[in-house]
Amino acid sequence: MLTTTRLDAADARILIEGAAAKAREIGRPMNIAITCDDGHLIAFERMDGAKITSITIAIDKAFTAAAARAATHDIGAGCQPGGPAWGLANAVGGRLIVVGGGMPVVVDDVVVGGIGVSSGTPMQDREVAEAGLAAFFAAR
């Protein structure tokens, strides 16, 4: 039998609040998704003005980060033409997202969930996701 540790709704709220604060600071409304360790959605917020087309992308970034146990920008580096994971983005029914904005949430070297952010540039999405993580770890 396995015992797992994963994010709960209160953790998800902290992650979203930290990410949303950064999104407001940079003036870019975002879609923010939080998943548990197996990539299933716990919480989601679409800030007023965030792109509707980015809703699924944010959710899939969080899924990718949690399920693959890696940041989406790191996965993306290997998915470029000629890279060791070329074509990986088409795996899992096309659900893997390999651009910045998805980060695993790691506690004591264990992935306990994921955060996915979308509606800005990949760098903005990543910056906002990192702010969510910073808020989460500051609250621990």
C-alpha positions, 0 to 999 in steps of 0.5 A: 500500500502507498501513502501519498502526500498531496496539496489540499484546497487550502494549499491551492488557495495560497498558490493561487493568491500568490500567483494572482498577486504577481499577475496584478503586479505585472499587469497581466490577468492570468488563468491559474490552475492547481493540481494534486500530485497525480495531475487532477485539478484541485482549484482554478481561477480565471482572473478578470480579463484573462484569455479564454483560450488559455484556460485549458492551457493553464490546466494542462500546464499544471497537469504536465508539471505534476504528472511528469514531475518537471517544469514545463519549460524544462520538458520543452527544452528536450522537445525541440526538433532533434532533441531527445524528447522530440514529439513528446508534446503529442503524448498523453492525448496532446495534453502535455504542454511544453512551454513555460508556466507549469511548475511542480510543487515539491515538498521534501523532495516529493512532488505534491502537486502542480501549478499552471499559469497561462495568458501572458508570454511563457516568461510571464507565465513562469514568473507568475507560477514561481510567485505562487510557489514562493507564497506557498513556501513562505506560508509553510 
